[in-house]
Amino acid sequence: MIEFRNVSFAYDKKNILENIDFTIKDGEFIAIVGRNGAGKTTLMKLFNGLLKPTGGTVLVEGLDTRIAKTSELAGHVGFLFQNPDRQICQNTVRAEIEFGLKCILTDKAEIEKRCRETIDSFGFQERESKDPFSLSRGERQKVALASVLALSPKVMVLDEPTTGLDYRECMQIMEVIKQLNAKGTTVIMVCHDMELVTDFARRVIVIGEGGVLADDECSLVMSNDSVLRRTSLAPPQIAQLALRLGDAFAGVMTVEEMADTIENNARGGKR
């Protein structure tokens, strides 16, 4: 579990975030959204101690991030940067996956076992000896993700994990993340793509004006016209249409839900 208790953060004495309060329970899939410059990436770096709060307290599995070592927090929280090229630091795919394991484990057999399992699960068998920078952007993102998942973190923090990827690569990454969450890993994802947010996240936290503007189920946030306008967020087309159609279509997020609602309304029933 992760708790933010009245958290603030400032750069050069200028507050970027103020009075942030929320709790994230084990196994949740949460999207963090907001306009550019709202402080989303700053917030993400508070989750694992890369940044320390200038006010308030961040607790990760009961550990105060101001006191706990970053290496200790890394055992609980995995972090995927927006740009994999800022994360990859080894000359081969295999070495990249081994790198984090060698930082936390001393048993060579266990390192080899977890490295092999990760390589096999990501389908890197024929590329494990390749330089990661010879791969496509999408493949490098998968390598960076694999290197973090090899550590088996309870919480996975993702900063715009699909930026720069084509649709196929995007879906490959998101399917891995979805399966990870289905196995019980908590997923916290900064994302600008509202289609992805509605397809995968169950809870949405909206950051803006230095604080939390909304924190609710995805469908409720996407139908909150006031918050969407304040943050210049555009919900998916189906959600926009549902807003225009009124209360009878409240909470509709997908084409399937829209079709079901139209059919039920035509029959005089309720969705």
C-alpha positions as CSV (number, residue, x, y, z in Angstrom):
1,M,0.0,0.0,0.0
2,I,1.1,3.6,-0.7
3,E,0.0,6.6,1.2
4,F,0.4,10.3,0.5
5,R,-0.3,12.3,3.6
6,N,-0.5,16.1,3.0
7,V,2.4,15.9,0.6
8,S,4.0,18.9,-1.0
9,F,7.0,19.3,-3.3
10,A,8.9,22.4,-4.3
11,Y,11.6,23.3,-6.9
12,D,13.7,26.3,-5.8
13,K,11.2,27.1,-3.1
14,K,8.3,27.2,-5.7
15,N,5.6,24.7,-4.8
16,I,4.8,22.3,-7.7
17,L,2.5,20.1,-5.6
18,E,0.6,21.0,-2.5
19,N,-1.5,19.1,0.0
20,I,-1.6,15.8,-1.9
21,D,-3.6,13.1,-0.1
22,F,-4.5,9.7,-1.3
23,T,-4.1,6.0,-0.6
24,I,-3.3,3.3,-3.2
25,K,-4.2,-0.2,-2.3
26,D,-2.6,-3.4,-3.4
27,G,-3.6,-4.6,-6.9
28,E,-5.1,-1.3,-8.2
29,F,-4.6,-0.1,-11.7
30,I,-4.5,3.7,-11.6
31,A,-3.9,6.4,-14.2
32,I,-2.5,9.7,-13.3
33,V,-3.6,12.4,-15.8
34,G,-3.4,16.2,-16.2
35,R,-2.2,18.8,-18.6
36,N,1.5,19.2,-19.5
37,G,3.4,20.8,-16.6
38,A,0.8,19.8,-14.0
39,G,3.4,17.9,-11.9
40,K,2.6,14.3,-12.9
41,T,6.2,13.2,-13.5
42,T,7.2,14.9,-10.2
43,L,4.5,13.0,-8.4
44,M,5.7,9.7,-9.9
45,K,9.2,10.3,-8.7
46,L,7.8,10.7,-5.1
47,F,6.5,7.1,-5.2
48,N,10.0,5.5,-5.0
49,G,12.1,8.1,-3.3
50,L,13.8,9.5,-6.5
51,L,12.4,12.8,-5.1
52,K,11.7,13.5,-1.4
53,P,8.7,15.5,-0.3
54,T,9.4,19.0,1.0
55,G,6.3,18.7,3.1
56,G,4.1,15.8,4.4
57,T,4.8,12.1,4.2
58,V,5.0,9.4,1.5
59,L,4.7,5.8,2.9
60,V,5.5,2.8,0.7
61,E,4.6,-0.4,2.4
62,G,5.0,1.5,5.7
63,L,8.4,2.9,4.8
64,D,8.9,6.7,5.0
65,T,10.5,7.7,1.7
66,R,12.4,10.5,3.4
67,I,14.2,8.0,5.6
68,A,14.3,4.7,3.6
69,K,17.2,4.3,1.1
70,T,16.2,4.4,-2.5
71,S,17.7,0.9,-3.0
72,E,15.3,-0.4,-0.3
73,L,12.3,1.3,-1.9
74,A,13.4,-0.2,-5.3
75,G,12.6,-3.6,-3.9
76,H,9.0,-2.5,-3.6
77,V,8.5,-0.1,-6.4
78,G,9.6,-0.5,-10.0
79,F,9.9,2.6,-12.2
80,L,9.7,2.7,-16.0
81,F,10.9,6.0,-17.5
82,Q,9.1,7.7,-20.4
83,N,12.3,7.4,-22.5
84,P,13.9,3.9,-22.4
85,D,17.1,5.3,-23.6
86,R,17.5,7.1,-20.3
87,Q,17.1,3.8,-18.5
88,I,19.1,1.3,-20.5
89,C,22.8,1.2,-19.5
90,Q,24.2,-2.2,-20.7
91,N,25.5,-3.5,-24.0
92,T,23.3,-6.5,-24.4
93,V,19.6,-7.3,-23.7
94,R,20.7,-10.1,-21.3
95,A,23.1,-7.8,-19.4
96,E,20.4,-5.2,-19.0
97,I,18.0,-7.6,-17.4
98,E,20.8,-9.0,-15.2
99,F,21.9,-5.6,-14.1
100,G,19.1,-4.9,-11.5
101,L,19.1,-8.5,-10.3
102,K,22.9,-8.3,-9.5
103,C,22.2,-5.1,-7.5
104,I,19.7,-6.9,-5.1
105,L,20.8,-10.6,-5.3
106,T,24.0,-12.4,-4.5
107,D,22.9,-16.0,-5.4
108,K,24.2,-16.5,-9.0
109,A,21.8,-19.4,-9.6
110,E,18.8,-17.2,-8.6
111,I,20.0,-14.4,-10.8
112,E,20.3,-16.8,-13.8
113,K,16.9,-18.3,-13.1
114,R,15.1,-15.0,-12.9
115,C,17.0,-13.6,-15.9
116,R,16.1,-16.7,-18.0
117,E,12.5,-16.6,-17.0
118,T,12.3,-12.9,-18.0
119,I,14.0,-13.4,-21.3
120,D,11.6,-16.3,-22.1
121,S,8.5,-14.5,-21.0
122,F,9.3,-11.5,-23.2
123,G,10.4,-13.6,-26.2
124,F,14.0,-12.2,-26.2
125,Q,15.7,-15.6,-26.8
126,E,17.0,-14.7,-30.2
127,R,17.9,-11.1,-29.1
128,E,19.5,-11.6,-25.7
129,S,23.0,-11.0,-27.0
130,K,22.0,-8.0,-29.1
131,D,22.8,-4.3,-28.2
132,P,19.5,-2.8,-27.0
133,F,20.2,0.3,-29.0
134,S,20.1,-1.8,-32.2
135,L,16.4,-2.5,-31.5
136,S,13.4,-0.5,-32.4
137,R,12.0,2.1,-29.9
138,G,9.2,-0.3,-29.0
139,E,11.6,-3.2,-28.4
140,R,13.8,-1.0,-26.2
141,Q,10.8,-0.1,-24.2
142,K,10.1,-3.8,-23.7
143,V,13.7,-4.3,-22.6
144,A,13.5,-1.5,-20.1
145,L,10.2,-2.9,-18.8
146,A,11.6,-6.5,-18.6
147,S,14.6,-5.3,-16.6
148,V,12.3,-3.8,-14.0
149,L,9.8,-6.7,-13.9
150,A,12.7,-9.1,-13.3
151,L,13.0,-7.6,-9.9
152,S,9.4,-8.6,-9.1
153,P,8.2,-5.3,-7.6
154,K,4.9,-5.2,-5.8
155,V,4.2,-1.8,-7.4
156,M,5.0,-0.7,-11.0
157,V,5.2,3.0,-11.8
158,L,5.0,3.9,-15.5
159,D,5.7,7.3,-16.9
160,E,4.0,7.5,-20.3
161,P,4.9,3.9,-21.2
162,T,3.6,4.1,-24.8
163,T,5.1,7.5,-25.9
164,G,6.6,7.2,-29.3
165,L,5.2,3.7,-30.0
166,D,3.0,2.7,-32.9
167,Y,-0.3,1.0,-32.2
168,R,1.0,-2.5,-32.4
169,E,3.9,-1.8,-30.0
170,C,1.6,0.1,-27.7
171,M,-0.8,-2.8,-27.4
172,Q,2.1,-5.2,-26.8
173,I,3.4,-3.1,-23.9
174,M,-0.1,-2.6,-22.5
175,E,-0.9,-6.3,-22.7
176,V,2.2,-7.1,-20.6
177,I,1.1,-4.4,-18.1
178,K,-2.5,-5.7,-18.0
179,Q,-1.3,-9.3,-17.3
180,L,1.0,-8.0,-14.6
181,N,-1.9,-6.3,-12.9
182,A,-4.0,-9.4,-13.2
183,K,-1.4,-11.3,-11.2
184,G,-1.7,-8.8,-8.4
185,T,0.9,-6.1,-9.1
186,T,-0.2,-2.5,-8.4
187,V,0.1,-0.4,-11.6
188,I,0.4,3.4,-11.5
189,M,0.6,5.0,-14.9
190,V,1.0,8.5,-16.1
191,C,-0.8,8.7,-19.5
192,H,-1.9,11.4,-21.9
193,D,-3.9,9.0,-24.1
194,M,-7.4,8.9,-22.7
195,E,-8.3,5.9,-24.9
196,L,-5.7,3.9,-23.1
197,V,-6.8,5.2,-19.8
198,T,-10.4,4.2,-20.3
199,D,-9.4,0.8,-21.7
200,F,-7.1,-0.2,-18.9
201,A,-7.3,1.9,-15.7
202,R,-10.0,1.4,-13.1
203,R,-9.2,4.5,-11.1
204,V,-8.1,7.9,-12.3
205,I,-6.3,10.7,-10.4
206,V,-6.4,14.1,-12.0
207,I,-3.5,16.4,-11.1
208,G,-3.8,20.2,-11.8
209,E,-3.4,23.6,-10.1
210,G,-0.8,22.0,-7.8
211,G,-3.2,19.4,-6.3
212,V,-5.6,16.6,-6.9
213,L,-8.6,17.8,-8.8
214,A,-10.4,14.5,-9.0
215,D,-9.8,10.9,-7.7
216,D,-12.5,8.4,-8.7
217,E,-13.6,5.6,-10.9
218,C,-12.5,6.0,-14.5
219,S,-16.1,6.4,-15.9
220,L,-16.9,9.0,-13.3
221,V,-13.9,11.1,-14.0
222,M,-14.4,10.9,-17.8
223,S,-18.0,12.2,-17.3
224,N,-16.9,15.0,-15.1
225,D,-17.2,17.9,-17.5
226,S,-16.0,20.5,-15.0
227,V,-12.8,18.8,-14.3
228,L,-12.1,17.9,-17.9
229,R,-12.5,21.6,-18.9
230,R,-10.3,22.8,-16.1
231,T,-7.5,20.4,-17.2
232,S,-8.1,20.6,-21.0
233,L,-8.5,16.8,-21.1
234,A,-10.5,15.3,-23.9
235,P,-12.2,12.0,-23.1
236,P,-12.6,9.3,-25.7
237,Q,-15.1,10.1,-28.5
238,I,-17.7,7.6,-27.1
239,A,-17.4,9.3,-23.6
240,Q,-17.8,12.7,-25.2
241,L,-20.9,11.6,-27.1
242,A,-22.4,10.1,-23.9
243,L,-21.9,13.4,-22.1
244,R,-23.9,15.2,-24.9
245,L,-26.7,12.6,-24.8
246,G,-27.4,13.3,-21.1
247,D,-28.0,11.3,-17.9
248,A,-29.4,8.2,-19.6
249,F,-25.9,7.6,-21.0
250,A,-23.9,8.5,-17.9
251,G,-20.8,6.3,-17.5
252,V,-20.8,5.0,-21.0
253,M,-17.2,4.5,-22.0
254,T,-17.1,2.0,-24.9
255,V,-18.8,1.3,-28.2
256,E,-20.3,-1.9,-26.6
257,E,-21.7,0.0,-23.7
258,M,-23.2,2.6,-26.0
259,A,-24.9,-0.1,-28.1
260,D,-26.2,-1.8,-25.0
261,T,-27.5,1.4,-23.6
262,I,-29.3,2.4,-26.8
263,E,-30.9,-1.0,-27.0
264,N,-32.0,-0.9,-23.4
265,N,-33.4,2.6,-23.7
266,A,-35.3,1.6,-26.8
267,R,-36.9,-1.2,-24.8
268,G,-37.7,1.2,-22.0
269,G,-35.3,-0.4,-19.6
270,K,-32.2,0.7,-17.8
271,R,-28.6,-0.2,-18.5
